[in-house]
Amino acid sequence: MTRALVVYESVFGDARAIAHAIADGLSASVPADVTAAADAPAVIATDLDLLVVGGPNHGFGMPRPSSRTSAAEQHGAAVPDPLSGLHEWLETAQFSGSRLAAAAFDTRGSGHPVLTRMDHAARTEEKLLRRLGADVIAPAEHFFVADTKGPLVAGEEDRACRWGRALAELVGSPAVRS
């Protein structure tokens, strides 16, 4: 049976909402669990078929200790441990199975043309997934927030749910499973 795990990092709650919407879409045909990177397993189960990861763009990249600290100081973000997040989890997680399909997403600002085109967080996520030994099966998806603290732009959770359904179809296809 195909199983999926969605691992996210969220500073203001937007990436968490997207992660849950993706899992809802996946769950139509693939059992899917959702977890914050801080709670994600150090060893990825070998019976896992799909790993989806994502989080916000911070300073034109994935959140790092300095950007998490800055978000807490400047914007009042709740950051329990600025030294731990998705980037750190992807660098240390282990997978010893034979095949792991993966996909990445990020959240980003919608108000400025440069911000809507930047691809730094998702590109790094994909790079770290490949280093882990995963096969990235779909281009990264980008979800938009209205401002630094959110909220998500209208329709983004629905779009994330549809993307989750599309990922479930991909992971179930013979080309991906072989």
C-alpha positions as CSV (number, residue, x, y, z in Angstrom):
1,M,0.0,0.0,0.0
2,T,1.3,3.5,-0.9
3,R,2.0,5.8,2.1
4,A,2.9,9.5,2.1
5,L,4.4,11.8,4.7
6,V,4.3,15.6,4.5
7,V,7.0,17.4,6.5
8,Y,6.8,21.2,6.9
9,E,8.3,24.2,8.6
10,S,6.0,27.1,9.3
11,V,6.7,30.3,11.1
12,F,3.3,32.1,10.8
13,G,1.1,29.1,10.1
14,D,0.8,29.4,6.3
15,A,3.1,26.6,5.3
16,R,1.4,24.4,8.0
17,A,-2.0,25.1,6.4
18,I,-0.6,24.3,2.9
19,A,0.9,21.0,4.3
20,H,-2.4,19.9,5.7
21,A,-4.2,20.8,2.5
22,I,-1.7,18.8,0.4
23,A,-2.3,15.8,2.8
24,D,-6.0,16.2,2.4
25,G,-5.6,15.9,-1.4
26,L,-3.3,13.0,-1.1
27,S,-5.6,11.2,1.4
28,A,-8.3,10.8,-1.3
29,S,-6.2,7.8,-2.5
30,V,-3.0,7.6,-0.4
31,P,-2.8,7.5,3.4
32,A,-0.9,10.6,4.4
33,D,0.5,11.9,7.6
34,V,1.6,15.4,8.3
35,T,4.3,16.5,10.8
36,A,6.3,19.6,11.6
37,A,10.1,19.2,10.8
38,A,10.8,19.5,14.5
39,D,8.8,16.3,15.1
40,A,9.7,14.4,11.9
41,P,11.5,11.0,12.3
42,A,15.3,10.9,12.0
43,V,15.0,7.7,10.0
44,I,12.4,7.7,7.2
45,A,10.4,4.5,7.2
46,T,11.4,2.2,4.3
47,D,7.7,1.5,3.5
48,L,7.1,5.2,2.8
49,D,6.4,5.8,-0.9
50,L,6.1,9.6,-1.1
51,L,7.8,12.4,0.9
52,V,6.5,16.0,0.5
53,V,8.4,18.8,2.1
54,G,7.9,22.5,2.3
55,G,8.2,25.8,4.1
56,P,8.5,29.5,3.7
57,N,11.0,31.5,1.8
58,H,13.1,33.5,4.4
59,G,15.6,36.0,3.1
60,F,15.5,34.4,-0.4
61,G,16.0,30.9,0.9
62,M,14.9,28.2,3.4
63,P,14.6,29.3,7.0
64,R,17.9,29.1,8.8
65,P,18.7,29.9,12.5
66,S,19.4,33.6,11.8
67,S,16.2,34.1,9.7
68,R,14.1,32.3,12.3
69,T,15.5,34.5,15.1
70,S,14.9,37.6,12.9
71,A,11.3,36.5,12.3
72,A,10.7,36.1,16.1
73,E,12.4,39.5,16.9
74,Q,10.9,41.6,14.1
75,H,7.5,40.0,13.6
76,G,6.7,38.2,16.8
77,A,6.8,34.8,15.2
78,A,6.6,31.8,17.5
79,V,9.8,29.9,16.9
80,P,10.4,27.3,19.7
81,D,13.9,26.4,18.5
82,P,15.6,28.6,16.0
83,L,18.3,26.0,15.5
84,S,16.0,23.4,14.2
85,G,13.8,23.3,11.1
86,L,13.2,21.7,7.7
87,H,16.7,22.5,6.3
88,E,18.4,20.9,9.3
89,W,16.0,17.9,9.3
90,L,16.6,17.3,5.5
91,E,20.4,17.5,6.1
92,T,20.3,14.8,8.9
93,A,17.4,12.5,8.0
94,Q,18.2,9.1,6.8
95,F,16.5,6.8,4.3
96,S,17.8,3.3,3.5
97,G,15.0,2.0,1.4
98,S,15.2,1.3,-2.3
99,R,12.8,4.0,-3.7
100,L,11.4,7.2,-2.3
101,A,9.4,9.6,-4.5
102,A,9.4,13.2,-3.3
103,A,8.1,16.7,-4.0
104,A,8.7,20.1,-2.6
105,F,6.7,23.3,-2.0
106,D,7.2,26.7,-0.6
107,T,5.3,29.8,0.5
108,R,6.2,33.2,-0.8
109,G,5.0,36.8,-0.9
110,S,2.6,37.7,-3.7
111,G,3.0,41.5,-3.8
112,H,6.3,42.0,-5.5
113,P,7.3,40.6,-8.9
114,V,10.7,39.5,-7.7
115,L,9.2,37.7,-4.7
116,T,6.7,35.7,-6.9
117,R,9.5,34.5,-9.2
118,M,12.2,33.5,-6.6
119,D,12.7,29.8,-6.3
120,H,15.3,29.6,-3.6
121,A,13.6,27.7,-0.8
122,A,12.0,25.1,-3.1
123,R,15.2,24.7,-5.1
124,T,17.2,24.0,-2.0
125,E,14.5,21.6,-0.7
126,E,14.7,19.6,-4.0
127,K,18.5,19.5,-3.8
128,L,18.4,18.2,-0.2
129,L,15.7,15.6,-1.2
130,R,18.0,14.3,-4.0
131,R,20.9,14.2,-1.5
132,L,18.7,12.1,0.7
133,G,18.3,9.6,-2.2
134,A,14.8,10.6,-3.2
135,D,13.5,11.0,-6.7
136,V,11.8,14.3,-7.2
137,I,8.7,13.4,-9.2
138,A,7.1,16.8,-9.9
139,P,8.3,20.4,-10.2
140,A,8.1,22.3,-6.9
141,E,4.9,24.1,-6.2
142,H,4.7,27.7,-4.9
143,F,1.9,29.0,-2.7
144,F,1.3,32.7,-2.1
145,V,0.8,34.7,1.0
146,A,-0.5,38.3,1.1
147,D,2.1,39.6,3.5
148,T,5.0,38.5,5.8
149,K,2.6,37.2,8.4
150,G,0.1,35.9,5.9
151,P,-2.7,35.2,5.3
152,L,-2.6,32.8,2.4
153,V,-3.9,34.4,-0.8
154,A,-7.5,33.2,-1.4
155,G,-7.7,29.8,-3.1
156,E,-4.2,28.6,-2.2
157,E,-5.4,25.9,0.2
158,D,-7.7,24.6,-2.5
159,R,-4.9,24.7,-5.0
160,A,-2.7,22.8,-2.5
161,C,-5.4,20.1,-2.1
162,R,-5.5,19.7,-5.9
163,W,-1.7,19.4,-6.1
164,G,-1.9,16.7,-3.4
165,R,-4.4,14.8,-5.5
166,A,-2.1,15.2,-8.6
167,L,0.9,13.9,-6.5
168,A,-1.1,10.9,-5.4
169,E,-1.8,10.1,-9.1
170,L,1.9,10.4,-10.0
171,V,3.1,8.2,-7.1
172,G,0.5,5.6,-8.1
173,S,1.5,5.6,-11.8
174,P,3.6,2.6,-13.0
175,A,6.4,4.9,-14.3
176,V,7.0,6.3,-10.8
177,R,6.5,3.0,-8.9
178,S,9.0,1.0,-11.0
